[in-house]
Amino acid sequence: MNYLKNYFSGYHKQGGIKELLIIALPMVISFACDGVMTFTDRLFLAKTGFEQMNAAMGGGIAMQMMMFFFVGLTGYSTALVAQYYGANEKHNSSKAIFQALIISVLAWPIIMLFKPVVIFSFSAFSIPSSQIVFQVEYLNILAWGSLFSLLRFTMGCYFSGIGRTKVVMIATIAAMLTNVLLDYILIFGKFGFEPMGIRGAAIGTISGSLVATIILFTSYFKQKNILEFSVLKSLHFDKIIIKKLIYFGSPAGLEMFLNFLAFSTMIMMFQSQGDVAATASTIMFNWDLVSFIPLLGVEIAITSLVGRYMGAKKPEIAQKATFSGIKIGIFYSIVILILFIFIPEYLVRVFSPDVPSAIFEEAVPFAVSMIQIATLYVLAEAVMVAIIGALRGAGDTYFTMLASVLSHWILIPLLYLSFSVLHLSIVISWLIMVLVFLVFCVVLIERFRSGKWKKINVIK
């Protein structure tokens, strides 16, 4: 107890653990709720059969890949809002988020135009035919509702940037409750509804995003916020601010798009190895999602706090905030590490279908081995998200883009070599992915230690 007391003592000041937790904890809860929504979709669908569970994984990743250039681009509004807030230019914080909303609205028709190309890629990667039908149906519905997801994310960036993350948490909890309830009703056909399976999961996801969007916009247009941030005067195109958003946000957007394109390709490469490989890898990536998503809350909190202190010309406090974030992330990751080490088979069997399946039973040992291998990097994840959050908050987005994209796209030829040339198992291929990830973490650490990010000036 004395160790814990000493560990947390002295961190109540600027950049300390307490200050970061005030922002981070609601965001961690928010991202955990997002993780619950995705996890619940796949868990409920697993009860209907492995095909629909695998299709939700493949279709969901493909949908994220289509959205994530715009998510990354508008996501930089967190840092921009925070820097204006730290510089006491609150009126520009609201202007920044309105420019991000303009981009979000324009993104939706582009996503719809790109959708047929993604659907064609499912067949090109030889996804099992029993899975493709469900995957296409899932993606089609999600694409129509993607506008709500984009608007919800963008408005969340505003509240994260000014440090009012409780609003984001409340909206996300409401989205989760809506999503999980509708999943139960629509997937299984409760309360007089006919069972919809994967179609019900997609409708539940869209409905949750809509509820969260309404809550966030309602909070944004409250009288107090309107007066403090001159909201009504911000509702116009601002050439200077949107240029800043595009200049610093485009690398983050391109990074997220290329990374998810690579990740989507990797998922399809695993799923193309047959139903057993598809099932084992889907289970592994579901638990990987659980271990990673809450850390994104820490990342956004660090981006917000680093952006604020960089805007206030206090880079040393920004660095302190990063170290605080690493400590918070490690505490969380230790819990995940213990679960992955001691109960991997229990974690796998959570996804057991209601009807006994020989394919699922054959997939269990592969999935268990993959979860055990994942113990090699769960602590490194905490360090990675903290440093990425700090570099983005400071405006060092071009380096993070190059390093992150390179690390992801190196994996494509490596997995091709592993599967198609050397004919290695999915477990060995997963180990290769983990080792590359660890190298990427080292590169990020060295960049942060160089201190180059402290010299970047975003808002002037």
Secondary structure, 3 states (H helix, E strand, C coil): CHHHHHHHCCCCCCCCHHHHHHHHHHHHHHHHHHHHHHHHHHHHHHHHCHHHHHHHHHHHHHHHHHHHHHHHHHHCHHHHHHHHHHCCCHHHHHHHHHHHHHHHHHHHHHHHHHHHHHHHHHHHCCCCHHHHHHHHHHHHHHHHCHHHHHHHHHHHHHHHHCCCHHHHHHHHHHHHHHHHHHHHHHHHCCCCCCCCCHHHHHHHHHHHHHHHHHHHHHHHCCHHHHHHCCCHHHCCCCHHHHHHHHHHHHHHHHHHHHHHHHHHHHHHHHHCCCHHHHHHHHHHHHHHHHHHHHHHHHHHHHHHHHHHHHHCCCHHHHHHHHHHHHHHHHHHHHHHHHHHHHCHHHHHHCCCCCCCCHHHHHHHHHHHHHHHHHCCCHHHHHHHHHHHHHHHHHCCHHHHHHHHHHHHHHHHHHHHHHHHHCCCCHHHHHHHHHHHHHHHHHHHHHHHHHCHHHHCCCCC
